[in-house]
Amino acid sequence: DSSEIRKQVEQTGWIDVSGNAITLKLADRNIVICGTERPWLGKAPPVVHQHTADLKLLLSHGPDQLRFAQRSGFNLMLAGHTHGGQVVLPVIGPVFAPSWYGVRYASGLFRIDTLNLHVSRGVGGKDPMRWRCPPELTCLNVFVD
């Protein structure tokens, strides 16, 4: 039961942002953080155009919410789900990613108009097959102008 897991995680101090928006003040900067698990679970987070913030961040299970992020005024979107393609062939690259975009955003950092998208390969994998696609934990330094 995912609601019970969420409840237990929140009791440790984590904030569940799925389908929600929170505003944080970090130093002298306002940061809006929203989360989405669409298209599988829950509702879309609120559109952030109306928020005055130095950084508008979308945490998304996968890269398929890219157009929503662009239309909604996010500056940065962090995603996973693709596992980097799991199988990466020399010269060709990833051969499959479970995404509407195929392997286009299988992993890495992308600039799409005014949106920065980072898709992590993550540490999991199905069955646990990975070939030439090592797991990763990513540390990003985010700078706000």
C-alpha positions in Angstrom: 0.0 0.0 0.0 1.8 3.1 -1.2 -0.2 5.5 1.1 1.2 3.6 4.1 4.7 3.8 2.8 4.3 7.5 2.1 3.0 8.0 5.7 6.0 6.2 7.2 8.5 8.1 5.1 6.9 11.5 6.0 7.3 10.5 9.7 11.1 10.5 9.2 10.9 14.2 8.1 10.7 13.8 4.3 8.1 15.9 2.5 6.0 14.2 -0.2 5.7 16.6 -3.1 3.9 14.3 -5.4 1.1 16.4 -7.0 2.0 19.3 -4.8 4.2 22.4 -4.6 6.3 23.6 -1.7 8.2 26.8 -1.5 11.6 27.0 0.3 13.8 29.9 1.2 17.5 29.0 0.8 19.8 31.8 1.6 18.1 34.7 -0.1 16.5 32.6 -2.9 13.0 31.4 -3.2 12.7 27.9 -4.6 9.5 26.2 -5.7 9.6 22.4 -5.7 6.9 20.3 -7.3 6.5 16.6 -7.8 4.7 14.3 -10.3 4.3 10.6 -10.7 2.1 11.0 -13.8 1.1 9.3 -16.0 0.9 6.4 -13.5 -0.2 7.9 -10.2 -1.8 11.0 -8.7 -2.5 14.4 -10.0 -0.4 16.9 -11.8 1.3 19.5 -9.5 0.1 23.0 -9.7 1.3 25.2 -12.6 4.1 27.4 -11.3 3.8 30.4 -13.6 2.0 32.3 -10.8 4.8 31.6 -8.3 7.5 34.2 -7.9 10.6 32.1 -7.4 14.3 32.2 -8.3 14.2 28.5 -9.2 11.2 26.3 -10.2 12.1 22.6 -9.9 10.0 19.7 -11.0 10.8 16.2 -9.6 9.3 13.7 -12.1 9.4 9.9 -12.1 10.4 10.0 -15.8 11.2 12.4 -18.6 7.7 12.0 -20.2 6.5 15.1 -18.3 8.9 17.3 -20.3 6.2 19.2 -22.2 4.3 19.8 -19.0 7.4 21.2 -17.3 8.0 23.5 -20.3 4.4 24.8 -20.4 4.3 25.2 -16.7 7.4 27.4 -16.4 9.8 25.1 -14.7 13.6 25.9 -14.9 14.8 22.5 -13.9 13.4 19.0 -14.1 15.0 16.0 -12.5 13.9 12.6 -13.7 14.8 8.9 -13.8 12.8 5.8 -14.9 14.7 5.0 -18.1 17.7 3.4 -16.3 19.8 4.9 -19.0 18.4 2.4 -21.5 19.9 -0.6 -19.5 21.6 -1.9 -22.6 24.0 0.5 -24.4 25.7 -0.7 -27.6 29.0 0.7 -28.7 28.6 3.5 -31.3 24.8 3.1 -31.3 24.1 4.0 -27.7 21.0 2.9 -25.7 18.7 0.6 -27.6 15.5 1.0 -25.6 14.1 3.3 -22.9 10.6 3.1 -21.4 9.6 6.6 -22.5 7.4 8.3 -25.0 10.6 9.9 -26.3 12.4 6.5 -26.8 16.1 6.8 -26.0 16.3 10.5 -26.8 16.4 11.4 -23.1 17.7 8.0 -21.7 20.2 9.7 -19.5 22.2 12.9 -19.1 21.7 16.6 -19.0 19.7 18.4 -21.7 18.8 22.0 -22.4 15.4 22.3 -24.1 14.6 25.9 -24.7 14.6 27.4 -21.2 14.3 24.1 -19.4 17.2 22.1 -18.0 16.4 18.4 -17.8 18.6 15.9 -16.0 17.7 12.2 -16.4 19.6 9.9 -14.0 20.4 6.2 -14.9 19.7 5.5 -11.2 20.8 2.4 -9.3 18.0 -0.1 -10.1 17.4 -2.2 -13.2 15.1 -4.9 -14.4 16.2 -8.5 -13.8 19.0 -6.9 -12.8 20.3 -6.6 -16.4 22.6 -3.7 -17.3 25.2 -3.8 -20.1 27.6 -0.8 -20.6 25.2 1.3 -18.6 26.5 1.4 -15.0 24.2 2.6 -12.2 24.8 6.2 -11.1 24.1 8.5 -8.2 24.2 12.0 -9.4 25.3 15.1 -7.5 24.3 18.3 -9.2 25.4 21.8 -8.4 22.6 24.2 -9.2 23.3 27.9 -9.6 20.6 30.5 -9.8 21.4 33.8 -11.6 
